[in-house]
Amino acid sequence: MTNCLIVADCLDALARLKPGSVRLIYLDPPFNTGARRRASAGSYRDAFGSPAHYIAYMRPRVEAMLRVLSPDGSLFFHCDWRMSHHVRLMLDELFCVSSVGRARLPAGAFVNEIVWRYGLGAARAGRRLLTKHDLIFWYARSPGYVFNPLREPPTPAMLDKYRHVDEHGNRYMNAHGKRYRMPAGKLLDDVWDIPTIAPTAKERVDYPTQKPLALLKRIVALASNVGDIVLDPFCGSGTTLVAARQLGRRWIGIDINPQAIEIARARLGQVEKHRGTR
Ligand SMILES: C[S@@+](CC[C@H](N)C(=O)[O-])C[C@H]1O[C@@H](n2cnc3c(N)ncnc32)[C@H](O)[C@@H]1O
């Protein structure tokens, strides 16, 4: 069952997927803001009560995700300051003692805490600092998880350091009588500066809390390979699935909200149309 959209509570839909078949799971569930999230293209409930209630809702769903994750697969959990500390403890527990067979997994299942700094957003914060980042926890099933190192374009500091250019156009620097070539770019670290979607951006479908395609393409490229199955069990407008499709992965999207699935279907249809006309 791949390249499909499912309207359901992910708890039910995940039970129908093949165990161990998914290489990458990205989830961007409601953050427990206490309010209904609304935008012109839809709305969804985002109030679960206390942190304990939120975790009690999430835990069986993440357990169901672990069942379908492959032994070399990764899970990325997107949240913010409200629930992040509770989510982290839950993930530590679930990834060390698997719900499947209760086997202890080797250490190293926690990979990174990624800070997504989005820049734009609320401009008034009252008597505290403005909040300008979300957290994405990366956990892997085993130390052999798929990892494709990514590089960003060279920084101004790198260009300054490697200021000489050889006859082939390669930049280098001289030190201790030796010549050092500039690396292809700056290795990606765990703080990602990616702007939120601009009001007039082509990718905007105006689903509440729609995430930028650039963010999802980075995650898909980092932790999966061409042909792998990428799953988003809280897919909303389908950003992860569009990223997966554009990068040659297979995809599965689940959302409890039929409006979300309709938007995701239309977006994926557009991707296919553009591929057809290229
Ligand atoms: C933060 S939004 C996802 C936004 C998405 N990443 C995007 O870029 O459009 C969370 C989504 O989770 C869905 N959702 C909430 N509870 C769910 C459940 N139990 N199973 C599946 N989807 C659920 C909501 O309908 C909502 O679309």
Ligand as a Chemical Component Dictionary entry (heavy atoms), coordinates in Angstrom:
data_LIG
# 
_chem_comp.id                   LIG 
_chem_comp.type                 NON-POLYMER 
_chem_comp.pdbx_formal_charge   0 
_chem_comp.three_letter_code    LIG 
# 
loop_
_chem_comp_atom.comp_id 
_chem_comp_atom.atom_id 
_chem_comp_atom.alt_atom_id 
_chem_comp_atom.type_symbol 
_chem_comp_atom.charge 
_chem_comp_atom.model_Cartn_x 
_chem_comp_atom.model_Cartn_y 
_chem_comp_atom.model_Cartn_z 
_chem_comp_atom.pdbx_ordinal 
LIG C1  C1  C 0  -0.038 20.445 12.293 1  
LIG S1  S1  S 1  -1.211 19.768 11.185 2  
LIG C2  C2  C 0  -0.173 19.059 9.933  3  
LIG C3  C3  C 0  0.282  20.089 8.926  4  
LIG C4  C4  C 0  1.133  19.493 7.809  5  
LIG N1  N1  N 0  2.460  19.144 8.269  6  
LIG C5  C5  C 0  1.218  20.429 6.621  7  
LIG O1  O1  O 0  2.339  20.827 6.215  8  
LIG O2  O2  O -1 0.163  20.798 6.092  9  
LIG C6  C6  C 0  -1.783 18.378 12.105 10 
LIG C7  C7  C 0  -2.773 17.501 11.394 11 
LIG O3  O3  O 0  -3.049 16.356 12.207 12 
LIG C8  C8  C 0  -4.375 15.915 11.922 13 
LIG N2  N2  N 0  -4.764 14.988 12.978 14 
LIG C9  C9  C 0  -5.121 15.265 14.253 15 
LIG N3  N3  N 0  -5.358 14.124 14.940 16 
LIG C10 C10 C 0  -5.134 13.104 14.063 17 
LIG C11 C11 C 0  -5.176 11.689 14.178 18 
LIG N4  N4  N 0  -5.481 11.091 15.323 19 
LIG N5  N5  N 0  -4.873 10.940 13.082 20 
LIG C12 C12 C 0  -4.536 11.532 11.912 21 
LIG N6  N6  N 0  -4.478 12.874 11.745 22 
LIG C13 C13 C 0  -4.763 13.647 12.827 23 
LIG C14 C14 C 0  -5.159 17.218 11.821 24 
LIG O4  O4  O 0  -6.339 17.042 11.083 25 
LIG C15 C15 C 0  -4.132 18.130 11.114 26 
LIG O5  O5  O 0  -4.351 18.131 9.722  27 
# 
loop_
_chem_comp_bond.comp_id 
_chem_comp_bond.atom_id_1 
_chem_comp_bond.atom_id_2 
_chem_comp_bond.value_order 
_chem_comp_bond.pdbx_ordinal 
LIG C1  S1  SING 1  
LIG S1  C2  SING 2  
LIG S1  C6  SING 3  
LIG C2  C3  SING 4  
LIG C3  C4  SING 5  
LIG C4  N1  SING 6  
LIG C4  C5  SING 7  
LIG C5  O1  DOUB 8  
LIG C5  O2  SING 9  
LIG C6  C7  SING 10 
LIG C7  O3  SING 11 
LIG C7  C15 SING 12 
LIG O3  C8  SING 13 
LIG C8  N2  SING 14 
LIG C8  C14 SING 15 
LIG N2  C9  SING 16 
LIG N2  C13 SING 17 
LIG C9  N3  DOUB 18 
LIG N3  C10 SING 19 
LIG C10 C11 SING 20 
LIG C10 C13 DOUB 21 
LIG C11 N4  SING 22 
LIG C11 N5  DOUB 23 
LIG N5  C12 SING 24 
LIG C12 N6  DOUB 25 
LIG N6  C13 SING 26 
LIG C14 O4  SING 27 
LIG C14 C15 SING 28 
LIG C15 O5  SING 29 
# 
